[in-house]
Amino acid sequence: MSQYYKMGDRTLWNPSNGASRLFMSHATVYQAEVGLPSGIGSMEADECQIDPIAFAVFVDALLAWHSNTRHAVMVTLSEGFVATVLALAEKADIQVDWQAAELAESGYLKTASDPHAKEWTAVLQQKSRELTRHVAG
């Protein structure tokens, strides 16, 4: 069995029930973290609609939240969800505000005392691109 994430008549993603359940649980958590609705509707009859406007706002807010998070465990825990959301945004032809994330990263790298600090934006972009192939409609 699987479920469908749609934007209008277009299917963006058709994950298994287990992957979908986990994704929806994460969406609830991160809506609370960023203080915005995700635009991801409720699952009804194995389908949910994604509101393109609300989702675009959520994607940028989530990326900004992630880019300002310096706690190593929080970054690690959130990275998979953020990459998945970015992959869905790509499938939906939503323009992501990478510039704000890169600016936040740049400011951090200039002041970081951690010699192992690295550019995470490029890594996150690569992960989301890889996931785009797995997020098939």
FITOR-733415 format. One record per residue (C-alpha): residue number from 0; residue in one letter; chain; z, x, y. Coordinates in Angstrom, 1 decimal. Last residue first. Example, Ala and Ser with C-alpha at 12.3 -4.5 7.8 and 13.67 -1.06 7.14 Angstrom:
% residues 2
<atom><nr>1</nr><rest>s</rest><kette>A</kette><c3>7.1</c3><c1>13.7</c1><c2>-1.1</c2></atom>
<atom><nr>0</nr><rest>a</rest><kette>A</kette><c3>7.8</c3><c1>12.3</c1><c2>-4.5</c2></atom>
END
This chain:
% residues 137
<atom><nr>136</nr><rest>g</rest><kette>A</kette><c3>-8.5</c3><c1>5.3</c1><c2>10.8</c2></atom>
<atom><nr>135</nr><rest>a</rest><kette>A</kette><c3>-7.5</c3><c1>8.7</c1><c2>9.7</c2></atom>
<atom><nr>134</nr><rest>v</rest><kette>A</kette><c3>-4.4</c3><c1>10.5</c1><c2>11.0</c2></atom>
<atom><nr>133</nr><rest>h</rest><kette>A</kette><c3>-4.9</c3><c1>13.4</c1><c2>8.6</c2></atom>
<atom><nr>132</nr><rest>r</rest><kette>A</kette><c3>-7.6</c3><c1>15.1</c1><c2>10.6</c2></atom>
<atom><nr>131</nr><rest>t</rest><kette>A</kette><c3>-5.7</c3><c1>14.4</c1><c2>13.8</c2></atom>
<atom><nr>130</nr><rest>l</rest><kette>A</kette><c3>-2.7</c3><c1>16.2</c1><c2>12.2</c2></atom>
<atom><nr>129</nr><rest>e</rest><kette>A</kette><c3>-4.5</c3><c1>19.6</c1><c2>12.5</c2></atom>
<atom><nr>128</nr><rest>r</rest><kette>A</kette><c3>-5.2</c3><c1>18.9</c1><c2>16.2</c2></atom>
<atom><nr>127</nr><rest>s</rest><kette>A</kette><c3>-1.6</c3><c1>17.9</c1><c2>16.8</c2></atom>
<atom><nr>126</nr><rest>k</rest><kette>A</kette><c3>-0.4</c3><c1>21.1</c1><c2>15.1</c2></atom>
<atom><nr>125</nr><rest>q</rest><kette>A</kette><c3>-2.7</c3><c1>23.2</c1><c2>17.3</c2></atom>
<atom><nr>124</nr><rest>q</rest><kette>A</kette><c3>-1.6</c3><c1>21.5</c1><c2>20.5</c2></atom>
<atom><nr>123</nr><rest>l</rest><kette>A</kette><c3>2.0</c3><c1>22.1</c1><c2>19.5</c2></atom>
<atom><nr>122</nr><rest>v</rest><kette>A</kette><c3>1.5</c3><c1>25.8</c1><c2>18.8</c2></atom>
<atom><nr>121</nr><rest>a</rest><kette>A</kette><c3>-0.4</c3><c1>26.1</c1><c2>22.2</c2></atom>
<atom><nr>120</nr><rest>t</rest><kette>A</kette><c3>2.5</c3><c1>24.4</c1><c2>24.0</c2></atom>
<atom><nr>119</nr><rest>w</rest><kette>A</kette><c3>5.2</c3><c1>26.5</c1><c2>22.2</c2></atom>
<atom><nr>118</nr><rest>e</rest><kette>A</kette><c3>4.5</c3><c1>29.7</c1><c2>24.0</c2></atom>
<atom><nr>117</nr><rest>k</rest><kette>A</kette><c3>7.1</c3><c1>32.0</c1><c2>22.7</c2></atom>
<atom><nr>116</nr><rest>a</rest><kette>A</kette><c3>10.7</c3><c1>32.9</c1><c2>23.3</c2></atom>
<atom><nr>115</nr><rest>h</rest><kette>A</kette><c3>11.7</c3><c1>35.7</c1><c2>20.9</c2></atom>
<atom><nr>114</nr><rest>p</rest><kette>A</kette><c3>13.1</c3><c1>38.0</c1><c2>23.6</c2></atom>
<atom><nr>113</nr><rest>d</rest><kette>A</kette><c3>15.5</c3><c1>35.2</c1><c2>24.6</c2></atom>
<atom><nr>112</nr><rest>s</rest><kette>A</kette><c3>16.6</c3><c1>35.8</c1><c2>28.2</c2></atom>
<atom><nr>111</nr><rest>a</rest><kette>A</kette><c3>14.2</c3><c1>33.1</c1><c2>29.3</c2></atom>
<atom><nr>110</nr><rest>t</rest><kette>A</kette><c3>13.6</c3><c1>33.0</c1><c2>33.1</c2></atom>
<atom><nr>109</nr><rest>k</rest><kette>A</kette><c3>9.8</c3><c1>33.5</c1><c2>33.2</c2></atom>
<atom><nr>108</nr><rest>l</rest><kette>A</kette><c3>9.3</c3><c1>31.8</c1><c2>29.8</c2></atom>
<atom><nr>107</nr><rest>y</rest><kette>A</kette><c3>11.1</c3><c1>28.7</c1><c2>31.1</c2></atom>
<atom><nr>106</nr><rest>g</rest><kette>A</kette><c3>9.0</c3><c1>28.3</c1><c2>34.2</c2></atom>
<atom><nr>105</nr><rest>s</rest><kette>A</kette><c3>5.8</c3><c1>28.8</c1><c2>32.1</c2></atom>
<atom><nr>104</nr><rest>e</rest><kette>A</kette><c3>6.9</c3><c1>26.2</c1><c2>29.6</c2></atom>
<atom><nr>103</nr><rest>a</rest><kette>A</kette><c3>7.6</c3><c1>23.6</c1><c2>32.2</c2></atom>
<atom><nr>102</nr><rest>l</rest><kette>A</kette><c3>4.2</c3><c1>24.4</c1><c2>33.8</c2></atom>
<atom><nr>101</nr><rest>e</rest><kette>A</kette><c3>2.5</c3><c1>24.2</c1><c2>30.4</c2></atom>
<atom><nr>100</nr><rest>a</rest><kette>A</kette><c3>4.1</c3><c1>20.8</c1><c2>29.7</c2></atom>
<atom><nr>99</nr><rest>a</rest><kette>A</kette><c3>3.0</c3><c1>19.5</c1><c2>33.1</c2></atom>
<atom><nr>98</nr><rest>q</rest><kette>A</kette><c3>-0.6</c3><c1>20.8</c1><c2>32.5</c2></atom>
<atom><nr>97</nr><rest>w</rest><kette>A</kette><c3>-0.7</c3><c1>19.2</c1><c2>29.0</c2></atom>
<atom><nr>96</nr><rest>d</rest><kette>A</kette><c3>-0.8</c3><c1>15.7</c1><c2>30.6</c2></atom>
<atom><nr>95</nr><rest>v</rest><kette>A</kette><c3>-2.5</c3><c1>13.9</c1><c2>27.7</c2></atom>
<atom><nr>94</nr><rest>q</rest><kette>A</kette><c3>-5.8</c3><c1>12.0</c1><c2>28.1</c2></atom>
<atom><nr>93</nr><rest>i</rest><kette>A</kette><c3>-5.9</c3><c1>9.1</c1><c2>25.7</c2></atom>
<atom><nr>92</nr><rest>d</rest><kette>A</kette><c3>-9.0</c3><c1>8.9</c1><c2>23.5</c2></atom>
<atom><nr>91</nr><rest>a</rest><kette>A</kette><c3>-7.1</c3><c1>6.7</c1><c2>21.0</c2></atom>
<atom><nr>90</nr><rest>k</rest><kette>A</kette><c3>-7.6</c3><c1>9.3</c1><c2>18.2</c2></atom>
<atom><nr>89</nr><rest>e</rest><kette>A</kette><c3>-6.2</c3><c1>12.0</c1><c2>20.6</c2></atom>
<atom><nr>88</nr><rest>a</rest><kette>A</kette><c3>-3.3</c3><c1>9.8</c1><c2>21.4</c2></atom>
<atom><nr>87</nr><rest>l</rest><kette>A</kette><c3>-2.6</c3><c1>9.4</c1><c2>17.7</c2></atom>
<atom><nr>86</nr><rest>a</rest><kette>A</kette><c3>-2.7</c3><c1>13.1</c1><c2>17.3</c2></atom>
<atom><nr>85</nr><rest>l</rest><kette>A</kette><c3>-0.3</c3><c1>13.5</c1><c2>20.2</c2></atom>
<atom><nr>84</nr><rest>v</rest><kette>A</kette><c3>2.1</c3><c1>11.0</c1><c2>18.6</c2></atom>
<atom><nr>83</nr><rest>t</rest><kette>A</kette><c3>2.0</c3><c1>13.0</c1><c2>15.4</c2></atom>
<atom><nr>82</nr><rest>a</rest><kette>A</kette><c3>2.6</c3><c1>16.3</c1><c2>17.2</c2></atom>
<atom><nr>81</nr><rest>v</rest><kette>A</kette><c3>5.6</c3><c1>14.7</c1><c2>19.0</c2></atom>
<atom><nr>80</nr><rest>f</rest><kette>A</kette><c3>7.0</c3><c1>13.3</c1><c2>15.7</c2></atom>
<atom><nr>79</nr><rest>g</rest><kette>A</kette><c3>6.7</c3><c1>16.7</c1><c2>14.0</c2></atom>
<atom><nr>78</nr><rest>e</rest><kette>A</kette><c3>8.2</c3><c1>18.6</c1><c2>16.9</c2></atom>
<atom><nr>77</nr><rest>s</rest><kette>A</kette><c3>11.2</c3><c1>16.4</c1><c2>17.4</c2></atom>
<atom><nr>76</nr><rest>l</rest><kette>A</kette><c3>13.5</c3><c1>18.0</c1><c2>14.8</c2></atom>
<atom><nr>75</nr><rest>t</rest><kette>A</kette><c3>12.5</c3><c1>21.5</c1><c2>15.6</c2></atom>
<atom><nr>74</nr><rest>v</rest><kette>A</kette><c3>12.9</c3><c1>21.1</c1><c2>19.4</c2></atom>
<atom><nr>73</nr><rest>m</rest><kette>A</kette><c3>16.2</c3><c1>19.4</c1><c2>18.9</c2></atom>
<atom><nr>72</nr><rest>v</rest><kette>A</kette><c3>17.4</c3><c1>22.2</c1><c2>16.6</c2></atom>
<atom><nr>71</nr><rest>a</rest><kette>A</kette><c3>16.4</c3><c1>24.9</c1><c2>19.1</c2></atom>
<atom><nr>70</nr><rest>h</rest><kette>A</kette><c3>17.9</c3><c1>23.3</c1><c2>22.1</c2></atom>
<atom><nr>69</nr><rest>r</rest><kette>A</kette><c3>15.6</c3><c1>24.1</c1><c2>25.0</c2></atom>
<atom><nr>68</nr><rest>t</rest><kette>A</kette><c3>14.2</c3><c1>20.6</c1><c2>25.6</c2></atom>
<atom><nr>67</nr><rest>n</rest><kette>A</kette><c3>12.1</c3><c1>20.5</c1><c2>28.8</c2></atom>
<atom><nr>66</nr><rest>s</rest><kette>A</kette><c3>8.8</c3><c1>20.6</c1><c2>27.0</c2></atom>
<atom><nr>65</nr><rest>h</rest><kette>A</kette><c3>9.9</c3><c1>17.9</c1><c2>24.6</c2></atom>
<atom><nr>64</nr><rest>w</rest><kette>A</kette><c3>10.9</c3><c1>15.5</c1><c2>27.4</c2></atom>
<atom><nr>63</nr><rest>a</rest><kette>A</kette><c3>7.6</c3><c1>16.2</c1><c2>29.2</c2></atom>
<atom><nr>62</nr><rest>l</rest><kette>A</kette><c3>5.7</c3><c1>15.6</c1><c2>25.9</c2></atom>
<atom><nr>61</nr><rest>l</rest><kette>A</kette><c3>7.6</c3><c1>12.3</c1><c2>25.4</c2></atom>
<atom><nr>60</nr><rest>a</rest><kette>A</kette><c3>7.0</c3><c1>11.2</c1><c2>28.9</c2></atom>
<atom><nr>59</nr><rest>d</rest><kette>A</kette><c3>3.3</c3><c1>11.9</c1><c2>28.6</c2></atom>
<atom><nr>58</nr><rest>v</rest><kette>A</kette><c3>3.0</c3><c1>10.1</c1><c2>25.3</c2></atom>
<atom><nr>57</nr><rest>f</rest><kette>A</kette><c3>5.1</c3><c1>7.2</c1><c2>26.6</c2></atom>
<atom><nr>56</nr><rest>v</rest><kette>A</kette><c3>2.9</c3><c1>6.6</c1><c2>29.6</c2></atom>
<atom><nr>55</nr><rest>a</rest><kette>A</kette><c3>-0.2</c3><c1>6.7</c1><c2>27.4</c2></atom>
<atom><nr>54</nr><rest>f</rest><kette>A</kette><c3>1.5</c3><c1>4.3</c1><c2>24.9</c2></atom>
<atom><nr>53</nr><rest>a</rest><kette>A</kette><c3>2.3</c3><c1>1.8</c1><c2>27.6</c2></atom>
<atom><nr>52</nr><rest>i</rest><kette>A</kette><c3>-1.3</c3><c1>1.7</c1><c2>28.8</c2></atom>
<atom><nr>51</nr><rest>p</rest><kette>A</kette><c3>-2.9</c3><c1>1.7</c1><c2>25.4</c2></atom>
<atom><nr>50</nr><rest>d</rest><kette>A</kette><c3>-0.7</c3><c1>-1.0</c1><c2>23.9</c2></atom>
<atom><nr>49</nr><rest>i</rest><kette>A</kette><c3>-0.6</c3><c1>-0.2</c1><c2>20.2</c2></atom>
<atom><nr>48</nr><rest>q</rest><kette>A</kette><c3>-1.0</c3><c1>-3.1</c1><c2>17.8</c2></atom>
<atom><nr>47</nr><rest>c</rest><kette>A</kette><c3>0.7</c3><c1>-3.2</c1><c2>14.5</c2></atom>
<atom><nr>46</nr><rest>e</rest><kette>A</kette><c3>-0.6</c3><c1>-4.2</c1><c2>11.1</c2></atom>
<atom><nr>45</nr><rest>d</rest><kette>A</kette><c3>1.0</c3><c1>-4.5</c1><c2>7.6</c2></atom>
<atom><nr>44</nr><rest>a</rest><kette>A</kette><c3>1.4</c3><c1>-8.3</c1><c2>8.0</c2></atom>
<atom><nr>43</nr><rest>e</rest><kette>A</kette><c3>3.5</c3><c1>-7.7</c1><c2>11.1</c2></atom>
<atom><nr>42</nr><rest>m</rest><kette>A</kette><c3>4.6</c3><c1>-4.2</c1><c2>12.2</c2></atom>
<atom><nr>41</nr><rest>s</rest><kette>A</kette><c3>6.1</c3><c1>-4.4</c1><c2>15.7</c2></atom>
<atom><nr>40</nr><rest>g</rest><kette>A</kette><c3>4.2</c3><c1>-3.0</c1><c2>18.6</c2></atom>
<atom><nr>39</nr><rest>i</rest><kette>A</kette><c3>3.8</c3><c1>0.7</c1><c2>19.6</c2></atom>
<atom><nr>38</nr><rest>g</rest><kette>A</kette><c3>3.7</c3><c1>0.7</c1><c2>23.4</c2></atom>
<atom><nr>37</nr><rest>s</rest><kette>A</kette><c3>6.4</c3><c1>3.4</c1><c2>23.2</c2></atom>
<atom><nr>36</nr><rest>p</rest><kette>A</kette><c3>8.9</c3><c1>1.7</c1><c2>25.5</c2></atom>
<atom><nr>35</nr><rest>l</rest><kette>A</kette><c3>10.5</c3><c1>4.0</c1><c2>27.9</c2></atom>
<atom><nr>34</nr><rest>g</rest><kette>A</kette><c3>13.9</c3><c1>5.7</c1><c2>28.3</c2></atom>
<atom><nr>33</nr><rest>v</rest><kette>A</kette><c3>12.8</c3><c1>9.1</c1><c2>27.0</c2></atom>
<atom><nr>32</nr><rest>e</rest><kette>A</kette><c3>15.5</c3><c1>9.4</c1><c2>24.4</c2></atom>
<atom><nr>31</nr><rest>a</rest><kette>A</kette><c3>15.7</c3><c1>5.7</c1><c2>23.6</c2></atom>
<atom><nr>30</nr><rest>q</rest><kette>A</kette><c3>12.0</c3><c1>5.5</c1><c2>23.0</c2></atom>
<atom><nr>29</nr><rest>y</rest><kette>A</kette><c3>12.4</c3><c1>8.6</c1><c2>21.0</c2></atom>
<atom><nr>28</nr><rest>v</rest><kette>A</kette><c3>14.8</c3><c1>7.0</c1><c2>18.5</c2></atom>
<atom><nr>27</nr><rest>t</rest><kette>A</kette><c3>12.7</c3><c1>3.8</c1><c2>18.1</c2></atom>
<atom><nr>26</nr><rest>a</rest><kette>A</kette><c3>9.5</c3><c1>5.8</c1><c2>17.6</c2></atom>
<atom><nr>25</nr><rest>h</rest><kette>A</kette><c3>11.3</c3><c1>7.9</c1><c2>14.9</c2></atom>
<atom><nr>24</nr><rest>s</rest><kette>A</kette><c3>12.1</c3><c1>4.8</c1><c2>12.9</c2></atom>
<atom><nr>23</nr><rest>m</rest><kette>A</kette><c3>8.5</c3><c1>3.6</c1><c2>13.3</c2></atom>
<atom><nr>22</nr><rest>f</rest><kette>A</kette><c3>7.2</c3><c1>7.0</c1><c2>12.0</c2></atom>
<atom><nr>21</nr><rest>l</rest><kette>A</kette><c3>9.6</c3><c1>6.9</c1><c2>9.0</c2></atom>
<atom><nr>20</nr><rest>r</rest><kette>A</kette><c3>8.5</c3><c1>3.4</c1><c2>8.1</c2></atom>
<atom><nr>19</nr><rest>s</rest><kette>A</kette><c3>4.8</c3><c1>4.3</c1><c2>8.5</c2></atom>
<atom><nr>18</nr><rest>a</rest><kette>A</kette><c3>5.1</c3><c1>7.4</c1><c2>6.3</c2></atom>
<atom><nr>17</nr><rest>g</rest><kette>A</kette><c3>6.8</c3><c1>5.3</c1><c2>3.6</c2></atom>
<atom><nr>16</nr><rest>n</rest><kette>A</kette><c3>4.3</c3><c1>2.4</c1><c2>3.9</c2></atom>
<atom><nr>15</nr><rest>s</rest><kette>A</kette><c3>1.4</c3><c1>4.8</c1><c2>3.5</c2></atom>
<atom><nr>14</nr><rest>p</rest><kette>A</kette><c3>-0.6</c3><c1>5.6</c1><c2>6.7</c2></atom>
<atom><nr>13</nr><rest>n</rest><kette>A</kette><c3>-3.6</c3><c1>3.9</c1><c2>8.1</c2></atom>
<atom><nr>12</nr><rest>w</rest><kette>A</kette><c3>-4.1</c3><c1>5.3</c1><c2>11.6</c2></atom>
<atom><nr>11</nr><rest>l</rest><kette>A</kette><c3>-6.2</c3><c1>4.6</c1><c2>14.7</c2></atom>
<atom><nr>10</nr><rest>t</rest><kette>A</kette><c3>-7.8</c3><c1>1.4</c1><c2>13.6</c2></atom>
<atom><nr>9</nr><rest>r</rest><kette>A</kette><c3>-10.0</c3><c1>-0.1</c1><c2>16.4</c2></atom>
<atom><nr>8</nr><rest>d</rest><kette>A</kette><c3>-10.0</c3><c1>-3.8</c1><c2>16.9</c2></atom>
<atom><nr>7</nr><rest>g</rest><kette>A</kette><c3>-7.6</c3><c1>-3.7</c1><c2>19.8</c2></atom>
<atom><nr>6</nr><rest>m</rest><kette>A</kette><c3>-5.6</c3><c1>-0.4</c1><c2>19.4</c2></atom>
<atom><nr>5</nr><rest>k</rest><kette>A</kette><c3>-4.6</c3><c1>-0.5</c1><c2>15.8</c2></atom>
<atom><nr>4</nr><rest>y</rest><kette>A</kette><c3>-1.9</c3><c1>1.1</c1><c2>13.6</c2></atom>
<atom><nr>3</nr><rest>y</rest><kette>A</kette><c3>-2.5</c3><c1>-0.2</c1><c2>10.1</c2></atom>
<atom><nr>2</nr><rest>q</rest><kette>A</kette><c3>-0.2</c3><c1>-0.1</c1><c2>7.1</c2></atom>
<atom><nr>1</nr><rest>s</rest><kette>A</kette><c3>-0.5</c3><c1>1.1</c1><c2>3.6</c2></atom>
<atom><nr>0</nr><rest>m</rest><kette>A</kette><c3>0.0</c3><c1>0.0</c1><c2>0.0</c2></atom>
END
